[in-house]
Amino acid sequence: MANTAVIYWSQTGNTEAMARAIAEGADADLFSVSEVTPEQALTYGRLALGCPAMGAEVLEEEEFEPFFAAMESKLCGKKVALFGSYGWGDGQWMRDWQERVTASGASLYREAGLTINDAPGDGDLAVCREFGAEFSRF
C-alpha cells in the first residue's frame, strides 16, 4: 500500500481529472469519496483531498462534507494537501477548508492548496502532477 491517498468528489469531472493527475505525480492510491471510508483513509500518512466549490463556496454537502467531518478530529499528525476546481467566487471554500485542517493539528501542504478555475487543461494537469510529486516528498 502506498503511504499517500488521493481522495476526491467530483460532479463535472474537473476535480476528478485533477485527482488523477495528482495521484499519478504522487504514485498514490486514488479513491473517489464513495470508495473509501474515513477509517480506511486515516491509515495513510499523507492525504490529498479534493472537492470543488459548491453552492455558496462550501464543500459538497451530501458525500464529501460528512466524510471529511468524520475524519477531521483525527487528522492530527497527518500530512494533508487540499485541491479542487471552482467556477465562481474567490476561493473562500478553500480558505475555510484550510482553516479546518490546520485547526485539526494536521500538517497542511501549501497553505493556498491547489485550485483550478473550470476544466483543467494540459498545463493545469502538469501542475497537478508536480503538486502530487512534491506532496509525496512533504
C-alpha positions, 0 to 999 in steps of 0.5 A: 500500500502506498503511504499517500491517498488521493481522495476526491468528489467530483460532479463535472469531472474537473476535480476528478481529472485533477485527482488523477493527475495528482495521484499519478505525480504522487504514485498514490492510491486514488479513491473517489469519496464513495470508495473509501471510508474515513477509517480506511483513509486515516491509515495513510500518512499523507492525504490529498483531498479534493472537492470543488466549490459548491453552492455558496463556496462550501464543500459538497454537502451530501458525500464529501462534507460528512466524510471529511467531518468524520475524519477531521478530529483525527487528522492530527499528525497527518500530512494533508494537501487540499485541491479542487476546481471552482467556477465562481467566487474567490476561493473562500471554500478553500480558505475555510477548508484550510482553516479546518485542517490546520485547526485539526493539528494536521500538517497542511501542504501549501497553505493556498492548496491547489485550485483550478478555475473550470476544466483543467487543461494540459498545463493545469494537469502538469501542475497537478502532477508536480503538486502530487510529486512534491506532496509525496516528498512533504 
